[in-house]
Amino acid sequence: MIEIKLGDRYANSILVLAQERGQVERVREDFQLIQKVCRSNPDFVNMLESPLIKSDKKQRILDMIFGKSFCDITQTLIEIIVRKRREGYLDDIADRYLFQYDKLNNITRGILRSAAPLTADQIAKIKQLVEKEFKTSFEILHEIDPSLLGGFVLNIGDRQFDASISTRLRALKNEFDSNPYVKQV
């Protein structure tokens, strides 16, 4: 919980500053890169969270990884959080900034899992239906999950729309298991 509060505080400040300077998109790109590196490399996150590695060494490592490719706002934020020994929260700050960016721009994200690859037209139709229903811009991450057997599962925030065959088969099995009209032998 502290990560969300701390991440929100920094993310709010950065978002306001980025809006004032007209660099909201540029900061978003920086945070997407940070998020990508943190998710793909657990050793990097462990390094950031390690109390054994000194802050100046962490700063040098961050500079080596990201170089000077970040905008001034992101670069300054990283220097501040390293100085305050809060670099372990960098991934949380990135997550919260991207969340607030989506909220500001009325973007909803979802995960669409299907048993087989869907065509671009099928994905576009699902996207169009969700945008119409939620009155928002919708971005889909499509994943293949053969365990579904058929159909799809769409997760949007804390909502799940399950139209998979595996779920229907489980429901049918449960119905047969609880059938009171079983013939007595």
SERO-4910 file (N, C-alpha, C, O; in steps of 0.05 Angstrom, whole numbers):
BEGIN
 pado doro    nc1    nc2    nc3   cac1   cac2   cac3    cc1    cc2    cc3    oc1    oc2    oc3
  Met    A     16    -24      0      0      0      0     17     25      0     11     45    -13
  Ile    A     40     24     15     57     48     16     69     53    -12     74     77    -19
  Glu    A     73     32    -28     84     36    -55     65     52    -72     73     69    -88
  Ile    A     39     47    -69     19     61    -85     18     90    -77     18    108    -94
  Lys    A     17     95    -51     16    123    -41     41    138    -49     39    161    -59
  Leu    A     65    126    -45     89    139    -52     91    143    -82     98    165    -92
  Gly    A     84    122    -97     84    124   -126     65    145   -136     72    160   -155
  Asp    A     42    147   -124     22    167   -132     32    195   -127     29    213   -143
  Arg    A     45    199   -104     56    226    -98     76    235   -119     73    257   -129
  Tyr    A     95    218   -124    115    226   -144    102    228   -172    108    247   -187
  Ala    A     85    209   -179     73    209   -206     55    234   -210     56    246   -231
  Asn    A     40    242   -189     24    267   -191     42    291   -196     36    307   -214
  Ser    A     63    293   -181     81    316   -184     93    317   -212     95    338   -225
  Ile    A    102    293   -221    115    292   -248     94    298   -270    100    312   -289
  Leu    A     70    288   -267     49    293   -287     43    323   -288     40    334   -310
  Val    A     40    336   -266     34    365   -266     57    380   -279     53    398   -295
  Leu    A     82    373   -271    105    387   -283    107    381   -313    113    399   -328
  Ala    A    102    357   -321    102    350   -350     81    365   -365     85    373   -388
  Gln    A     57    368   -353     36    384   -366     44    413   -369     40    425   -390
  Glu    A     57    424   -348     65    452   -350     86    456   -372     86    477   -385
  Arg    A    103    436   -375    125    439   -395    118    426   -422    134    427   -440
  Gly    A     94    415   -425     86    404   -450    101    378   -457    106    373   -481
  Gln    A    109    363   -437    125    339   -442    112    313   -432    125    294   -424
  Val    A     86    313   -430     71    290   -419     77    265   -435     82    244   -423
  Glu    A     77    267   -462     82    244   -479    111    234   -476    116    210   -475
  Arg    A    129    252   -474    158    245   -472    163    231   -445    178    211   -445
  Val    A    151    241   -424    155    228   -398    142    201   -398    152    182   -386
  Arg    A    119    198   -411    105    172   -413    124    152   -427    126    129   -418
  Glu    A    137    160   -448    155    142   -462    178    133   -443    186    110   -443
  Asp    A    188    152   -428    210    146   -409    200    125   -388    214    106   -382
  Phe    A    177    129   -377    166    111   -357    159     84   -369    161     64   -355
  Gln    A    151     83   -394    145     58   -407    171     42   -409    172     17   -405
  Leu    A    193     55   -416    219     42   -417    228     32   -390    238     10   -387
  Ile    A    225     49   -369    232     40   -342    215     15   -335    226     -4   -324
  Gln    A    189     16   -340    172     -6   -334    180    -32   -348    181    -53   -337
  Lys    A    187    -29   -374    196    -51   -390    221    -64   -379    223    -88   -377
  Val    A    241    -47   -371    266    -57   -360    261    -71   -334    272    -92   -329
  Cys    A    244    -59   -317    239    -71   -290    224    -98   -293    230   -116   -278
  Arg    A    206   -100   -312    191   -125   -314    207   -147   -328    203   -170   -323
  Ser    A    225   -139   -345    241   -160   -359    266   -168   -345    279   -187   -352
  Asn    A    274   -153   -324    299   -159   -311    296   -157   -280    300   -135   -269
  Pro    A    290   -179   -267    287   -179   -238    313   -171   -223    312   -160   -201
  Asp    A    336   -177   -235    361   -170   -223    364   -140   -221    376   -129   -202
  Phe    A    354   -126   -241    355    -96   -240    339    -86   -217    347    -68   -202
  Val    A    315    -97   -213    298    -89   -191    311    -95   -164    310    -79   -145
  Asn    A    323   -119   -162    337   -127   -138    360   -107   -132    364   -100   -109
  Met    A    374    -98   -152    395    -79   -149    384    -53   -138    396    -41   -120
  Leu    A    362    -44   -149    350    -19   -140    342    -21   -110    344     -1    -95
  Glu    A    332    -44   -103    321    -47    -75    343    -55    -55    337    -54    -31
  Ser    A    366    -61    -64    387    -71    -46    399    -48    -29    407    -28    -39
  Pro    A    399    -52     -2    411    -32     15    441    -35     16    455    -17     27
  Leu    A    452    -56      4    481    -60      4    496    -43    -18    520    -38    -15
  Ile    A    481    -36    -38    493    -20    -60    489      9    -54    466     18    -49
  Lys    A    510     24    -55    509     53    -49    494     68    -70    493     61    -94
  Ser    A    482     90    -62    465    107    -80    481    117   -104    470    118   -126
  Asp    A    506    126    -99    521    137   -122    527    115   -143    527    121   -167
  Lys    A    531     90   -134    535     68   -153    509     63   -168    509     58   -192
  Lys    A    486     63   -154    460     59   -167    455     81   -188    445     75   -210
  Gln    A    462    106   -181    459    128   -200    476    123   -225    466    128   -248
  Arg    A    501    114   -222    518    108   -245    506     86   -262    507     87   -287
  Ile    A    496     65   -249    483     43   -263    459     53   -279    456     46   -303
  Leu    A    442     69   -267    419     80   -280    427     97   -304    415     96   -326
  Asp    A    448    113   -301    459    129   -323    469    112   -345    465    119   -369
  Met    A    483     90   -338    493     72   -359    471     58   -374    473     56   -399
  Ile    A    450     50   -360    428     36   -373    411     55   -391    406     49   -414
  Phe    A    403     77   -379    385     95   -393    400    117   -407    388    131   -424
  Gly    A    425    122   -400    440    143   -412    427    170   -408    414    175   -388
  Lys    A    431    186   -427    418    213   -426    394    214   -445    387    235   -455
  Ser    A    382    190   -450    360    189   -469    334    199   -456    315    205   -471
  Phe    A    333    201   -430    310    211   -417    308    242   -419    328    255   -421
  Cys    A    284    252   -417    280    281   -417    289    291   -389    293    276   -371
  Asp    A    292    317   -387    302    330   -363    284    323   -338    295    319   -317
  Ile    A    258    322   -342    240    316   -320    245    289   -308    248    286   -284
  Thr    A    247    269   -326    252    241   -316    280    239   -304    283    226   -283
  Gln    A    299    251   -317    327    250   -307    329    262   -279    341    251   -261
  Thr    A    316    285   -275    316    298   -249    302    282   -228    311    280   -205
  Leu    A    279    269   -236    264    252   -217    282    229   -208    283    223   -184
  Ile    A    296    216   -226    313    194   -219    335    203   -199    341    189   -180
  Glu    A    347    226   -205    368    236   -187    356    242   -159    369    236   -139
  Ile    A    332    253   -158    320    259   -132    313    234   -116    320    232    -93
  Ile    A    301    214   -130    294    190   -115    319    174   -106    318    160    -85
  Val    A    340    175   -122    365    161   -114    377    176    -90    386    163    -71
  Arg    A    377    202    -91    387    218    -68    372    213    -43    383    212    -21
  Lys    A    345    209    -45    328    204    -22    326    175    -15    311    167      3
  Arg    A    342    158    -29    343    129    -24    315    116    -28    307     98    -13
  Arg    A    302    124    -49    276    113    -55    276    100    -83    255     97    -95
  Glu    A    299     93    -93    302     82   -120    288     55   -122    281     46   -145
  Gly    A    283     41   -101    268     16   -101    239     20   -109    226      0   -116
  Tyr    A    230     44   -109    202     50   -116    200     60   -145    178     68   -154
  Leu    A    221     59   -160    221     70   -188    200     56   -205    186     69   -220
  Asp    A    199     30   -203    179     15   -219    150     23   -210    133     25   -227
  Asp    A    146     26   -185    119     34   -175    112     62   -185     89     68   -192
  Ile    A    131     80   -185    127    107   -194    120    107   -224    101    121   -233
  Ala    A    134     90   -239    128     88   -268    100     77   -272     85     87   -289
  Asp    A     93     56   -257     66     45   -259     44     66   -253     25     68   -268
  Arg    A     48     80   -232     28    100   -224     26    123   -244      5    134   -249
  Tyr    A     49    132   -255     49    153   -275     33    143   -300     16    158   -310
  Leu    A     38    119   -309     25    109   -333     -5    105   -327    -22    109   -345
  Phe    A    -12     97   -302    -40     95   -295    -54    122   -296    -76    125   -307
  Gln    A    -41    142   -285    -52    169   -284    -53    181   -313    -71    196   -319
  Tyr    A    -34    175   -329    -34    183   -357    -59    172   -371    -73    186   -385
  Asp    A    -64    146   -367    -87    133   -379   -113    147   -369   -131    152   -385
  Lys    A   -114    152   -344   -138    165   -332   -142    193   -344   -164    200   -351
  Leu    A   -120    208   -347   -122    235   -358   -131    234   -387   -146    252   -395
  Asn    A   -123    214   -402   -130    212   -430   -153    193   -436   -158    186   -459
  Asn    A   -167    185   -415   -191    167   -418   -184    142   -433   -198    135   -452
  Ile    A   -163    129   -425   -154    104   -438   -159     81   -418   -152     82   -395
  Thr    A   -172     60   -429   -176     36   -413   -160     13   -426   -159     11   -450
  Arg    A   -147     -2   -409   -130    -25   -420   -143    -51   -411   -154    -53   -389
  Gly    A   -140    -71   -428   -150    -97   -422   -133   -119   -434   -117   -114   -452
  Ile    A   -137   -143   -424   -123   -166   -434   -143   -185   -446   -163   -193   -432
  Leu    A   -139   -193   -470   -157   -211   -484   -141   -237   -488   -121   -238   -502
  Arg    A   -151   -258   -476   -139   -285   -478   -157   -302   -495   -181   -303   -490
  Ser    A   -146   -316   -515   -162   -334   -531   -146   -360   -535   -122   -360   -533
  Ala    A   -161   -381   -542   -148   -407   -546   -132   -407   -572   -111   -421   -573
  Ala    A   -140   -392   -592   -125   -391   -617   -122   -361   -625   -137   -344   -615
  Pro    A   -103   -355   -642   -100   -327   -650   -125   -316   -663   -138   -330   -679
  Leu    A   -132   -292   -656   -155   -278   -668   -146   -261   -691   -123   -252   -691
  Thr    A   -163   -256   -710   -156   -239   -732   -157   -210   -723   -170   -204   -703
  Ala    A   -145   -193   -738   -145   -164   -732   -174   -154   -732   -180   -136   -717
  Asp    A   -190   -164   -750   -218   -156   -752   -234   -164   -727   -250   -148   -717
  Gln    A   -229   -188   -717   -243   -197   -692   -234   -180   -668   -251   -172   -652
  Ile    A   -209   -174   -666   -199   -157   -644   -210   -129   -647   -218   -117   -627
  Ala    A   -212   -118   -671   -223    -92   -676   -252    -90   -667   -261    -70   -656
  Lys    A   -267   -112   -673   -296   -112   -665   -299   -112   -635   -316    -99   -624
  Ile    A   -282   -128   -621   -283   -129   -592   -276   -102   -581   -289    -92   -563
  Lys    A   -255    -90   -592   -246    -63   -583   -269    -43   -587   -274    -26   -570
  Gln    A   -282    -44   -610   -304    -25   -616   -327    -28   -597   -338     -9   -587
  Leu    A   -334    -53   -590   -356    -58   -571   -349    -47   -543   -365    -35   -530
  Val    A   -324    -52   -534   -316    -43   -508   -315    -12   -507   -324      0   -488
  Glu    A   -305      0   -529   -304     30   -529   -332     42   -529   -337     62   -516
  Lys    A   -351     29   -542   -379     38   -542   -391     35   -514   -405     53   -505
  Glu    A   -386     12   -502   -398      6   -476   -387     24   -454   -402     34   -437
  Phe    A   -360     27   -453   -347     41   -431   -342     71   -438   -333     86   -421
  Lys    A   -348     79   -463   -344    107   -471   -315    116   -465   -311    136   -452
  Thr    A   -296    100   -475   -268    105   -470   -252     95   -494   -262     78   -510
  Ser    A   -228    103   -496   -209     92   -515   -199     66   -503   -191     66   -479
  Phe    A   -198     45   -518   -191     18   -507   -167      7   -521   -165      7   -546
  Glu    A   -148     -3   -505   -124    -15   -516   -123    -44   -506   -125    -49   -482
  Ile    A   -119    -62   -525   -120    -91   -519    -92   -103   -521    -77    -98   -540
  Leu    A    -86   -120   -502    -63   -137   -503    -74   -165   -508    -89   -176   -491
  His    A    -67   -177   -531    -78   -203   -538    -58   -225   -531    -34   -223   -539
  Glu    A    -67   -245   -517    -50   -268   -509    -64   -294   -517    -89   -296   -518
  Ile    A    -48   -314   -524    -58   -340   -531    -57   -358   -507    -36   -360   -494
  Asp    A    -79   -372   -500    -81   -390   -478    -95   -415   -486   -120   -416   -485
  Pro    A    -81   -436   -495    -93   -460   -505   -111   -474   -484   -129   -490   -491
  Ser    A   -107   -469   -458   -123   -482   -437   -152   -473   -438   -169   -486   -426
  Leu    A   -158   -452   -453   -186   -443   -455   -203   -461   -474   -227   -461   -472
  Leu    A   -189   -477   -490   -201   -496   -509   -215   -481   -532   -215   -491   -555
  Gly    A   -228   -460   -528   -242   -444   -548   -253   -420   -535   -254   -418   -510
  Gly    A   -263   -401   -551   -274   -376   -540   -252   -357   -531   -230   -358   -540
  Phe    A   -260   -340   -512   -241   -320   -502   -248   -311   -474   -270   -315   -465
  Val    A   -229   -298   -461   -233   -285   -435   -222   -257   -438   -199   -253   -446
  Leu    A   -238   -237   -430   -230   -209   -432   -230   -197   -404   -250   -197   -390
  Asn    A   -206   -188   -395   -204   -175   -369   -200   -145   -374   -182   -136   -388
  Ile    A   -217   -129   -361   -216   -100   -362   -217    -91   -333   -238    -91   -320
  Gly    A   -194    -82   -323   -192    -74   -295   -200    -97   -277   -187   -118   -279
  Asp    A   -220    -93   -260   -228   -115   -242   -252   -131   -253   -264   -146   -239
  Arg    A   -258   -127   -278   -281   -141   -291   -270   -163   -309   -249   -160   -322
  Gln    A   -284   -185   -311   -276   -206   -328   -301   -216   -344   -322   -222   -332
  Phe    A   -298   -218   -370   -319   -228   -387   -309   -255   -398   -290   -256   -414
  Asp    A   -321   -277   -389   -311   -303   -395   -330   -317   -415   -352   -324   -408
  Ala    A   -321   -321   -439   -336   -335   -460   -320   -358   -470   -319   -364   -494
  Ser    A   -306   -372   -451   -289   -394   -459   -303   -420   -456   -321   -423   -440
  Ile    A   -295   -439   -472   -307   -466   -471   -299   -480   -446   -316   -495   -435
  Ser    A   -275   -476   -436   -266   -490   -411   -284   -482   -388   -290   -499   -371
  Thr    A   -292   -457   -386   -310   -448   -364   -337   -460   -368   -350   -468   -348
  Arg    A   -347   -461   -392   -374   -473   -397   -374   -503   -390   -393   -513   -379
  Leu    A   -352   -517   -397   -350   -545   -390   -349   -550   -360   -361   -568   -350
  Arg    A   -334   -533   -346   -333   -535   -316   -361   -530   -304   -369   -544   -286
  Ala    A   -375   -510   -315   -402   -505   -304   -421   -528   -310   -437   -535   -293
  Leu    A   -418   -540   -333   -435   -563   -340   -429   -587   -322   -447   -601   -313
  Lys    A   -403   -592   -317   -395   -613   -299   -406   -609   -271   -417   -628   -258
  Asn    A   -404   -584   -261   -415   -578   -234   -446   -582   -233   -457   -592   -213
  Glu    A   -459   -576   -255   -488   -580   -257   -495   -610   -256   -513   -618   -242
  Phe    A   -480   -626   -270   -484   -655   -269   -478   -666   -242   -491   -684   -233
  Asp    A   -457   -656   -229   -449   -666   -203   -470   -660   -182   -473   -676   -163
  Ser    A   -484   -638   -185   -504   -631   -165   -533   -639   -173   -552   -630   -161
  Asn    A   -535   -655   -193   -561   -663   -204   -575   -681   -183   -565   -702   -177
  Pro    A   -598   -673   -173   -613   -689   -152   -627   -713   -164   -637   -730   -150
  Tyr    A   -629   -714   -190   -645   -735   -203   -627   -758   -212   -632   -770   -234
  Val    A   -607   -764   -197   -589   -787   -204   -604   -812   -198   -615   -815   -176
  Lys    A   -603   -831   -216   -617   -856   -213   -603   -872   -191   -578   -876   -192
  Gln    A   -618   -881   -171   -607   -897   -149   -604   -926   -158   -621   -937   -171
  Val    A   -581   -937   -152   -576   -965   -160   -583   -984   -138   -580  -1008   -141
***
